[in-house]
């Protein structure tokens, strides 16, 4: 069993057995047929993954690594909000007539701000501080910009990363306001563990702990039988993770530079309806 499988099973079992059902509430999400998409949820899950021991990718259901990494590079490296810049269709439902998702995600990371050291966007500020101010307790990003929420087609779910250098290790905390546990949980964990590893490599550091905080961790009503089935599946050891060691600049990373050796996982095995 991989550590990611173990944590996922614990999280989902806790939600299903002890969670709050919002069946009596009026909810915003809905299914494609217009039916309200209700959930069972738990408040504030905190999961810790030690990247020095094992990469947190689950084997209960295979995570689409290429599209997963492509999306995180779309947000953090390209700093894009245009779905044409993405090599998958996962954002199509939230694209406007202009082909963008509005002033969300990558757009916010690309906005430049003035500092005593110069003008940086949020990503470049992090990269600068990791090299020049590793003792800083201010190395963080936040894309939940209230002034721009009305121009975002979807409010950011994973909205804040805090980076902390402890000795030779780079640690990180991902804050997420909301998470669909079936569709997005391990997807986001893999993305930000890869991102932290990339930042560590180009900063001369070693990936340490990755902490994932989820304010509203939920399973949609139509996902419950799918999750129950998945929790009983065979589990496999985590694969060996590595990055292309020749990459020294974050902006040079490509999807092909991320490698998972001996990644064995169960196929999804079912179609997942997505609440919108």
C-alpha positions, -999 to 999 in steps of 0.1 A, spaced: 0 0 0 12 35 -8 10 62 19 -13 81 -4 -37 51 -5 -36 48 33 -44 85 38 -71 85 11 -89 55 26 -88 71 61 -102 104 48 -130 88 27 -140 64 54 -142 92 79 -163 113 55 -187 84 46 -191 72 82 -191 104 102 -197 132 77 -224 158 74 -250 154 47 -262 186 31 -294 170 15 -316 196 32 -296 226 20 -298 246 -11 -265 241 -30 -249 257 -60 -233 227 -77 -255 206 -100 -253 176 -123 -255 179 -161 -292 170 -160 -298 199 -136 -303 179 -104 -287 195 -74 -254 179 -65 -255 172 -27 -225 160 -7 -214 143 25 -185 163 40 -160 167 68 -145 201 79 -108 206 78 -88 176 69 -50 180 74 -28 154 56 10 152 58 32 136 32 69 131 37 85 134 2 118 121 16 101 87 22 77 82 -6 59 102 -34 22 105 -26 5 90 -56 -24 66 -51 -28 32 -66 -65 26 -58 -72 45 -91 -46 55 -116 -38 93 -116 -33 107 -151 2 120 -145 8 138 -178 -24 158 -177 -19 164 -140 16 179 -145 5 197 -176 -22 216 -157 1 226 -128 26 239 -154 -2 258 -171 -10 275 -139 24 281 -123 48 282 -153 27 295 -182 6 316 -157 -22 312 -182 -60 314 -180 -65 304 -217 -78 268 -221 -60 266 -255 -27 266 -236 -38 234 -218 -33 200 -234 -65 186 -219 -102 195 -218 -106 196 -180 -113 233 -179 -137 235 -209 -168 237 -187 -156 269 -171 -143 287 -202 -160 319 -214 -166 331 -249 -131 346 -249 -116 312 -244 -104 320 -208 -115 311 -173 -114 348 -164 -90 364 -139 -84 331 -121 -55 307 -113 -26 314 -136 -37 349 -143 -33 358 -106 1 342 -104 13 363 -133 3 397 -119 34 417 -110 39 435 -77 66 460 -65 91 451 -38 123 468 -25 142 442 -45 123 448 -77 91 438 -95 80 402 -93 50 381 -100 41 356 -72 60 327 -87 92 346 -94 90 361 -59 90 326 -44 119 315 -66 139 346 -57 133 341 -19 142 304 -20 176 313 -33 182 347 -16 161 346 16 157 310 25 152 319 62 122 340 54 88 331 69 70 351 41 75 328 12 39 322 0 14 328 -28 -23 335 -27 -46 336 -57 -79 342 -38 -80 379 -48 -113 393 -36 -112 423 -60 -112 400 -90 -136 372 -79 -164 387 -99 -142 382 -130 -133 346 -123 -154 318 -139 -146 296 -109 -133 307 -76 -99 291 -68 -102 258 -49 -65 254 -42 -57 290 -34 -25 293 -13 9 278 -10 33 285 18 69 274 14 93 269 43 130 260 42 142 240 72 179 232 69 184 217 35 147 207 31 119 226 13 85 221 30 52 233 17 16 238 28 -13 238 3 -45 254 15 -76 244 -3 -111 258 4 -130 229 -12 -122 195 -26 -142 168 -45 -125 138 -30 -131 114 -59 -123 137 -88 -96 159 -75 -79 147 -43 -49 128 -55 -47 149 -86 -40 180 -65 -17 161 -41 4 149 -70 5 183 -87 17 202 -56 41 175 -46 56 177 -81 57 215 -79 74 215 -45 100 191 -59 106 213 -89 111 244 -67 134 224 -45 156 212 -73 161 246 -89 168 261 -55 195 236 -45 172 221 -18 157 187 -11 119 181 -10 107 176 26 72 176 39 41 185 19 11 193 40 -24 195 25 -52 214 43 -87 210 30 -114 232 46 -144 214 30 -136 178 20 -166 162 3 -179 133 -16 -208 140 -40 -240 119 -37 -236 102 -71 -199 94 -62 -206 75 -30 -210 40 -45 -180 46 -67 -158 56 -37 -171 26 -17 -161 2 -45 -127 19 -49 -118 17 -12 -120 -21 -14 -96 -25 -43 -61 -41 -43 -33 -17 -34 2 -15 -47 35 0 -36 42 36 -46 63 41 -76 98 58 -76 95 94 -85 122 115 -101 128 147 -121 152 153 -149 183 164 -130 196 185 -158 168 211 -154 181 240 -133 155 266 -142 118 262 -132 107 276 -166 126 249 -184 106 220 -169 83 200 -193 59 172 -186 85 148 -200 109 157 -172 86 141 -146 91 104 -142 73 76 -123 91 43 -124 70 11 -119 37 29 -114 12 1 -110 -24 12 -103 -60 1 -108 -77 15 -138 -106 39 -130 -131 12 -140 -161 36 -141 -173 68 -155 -171 97 -131 -199 123 -133 -186 158 -126 -207 184 -107 -205 218 -121 
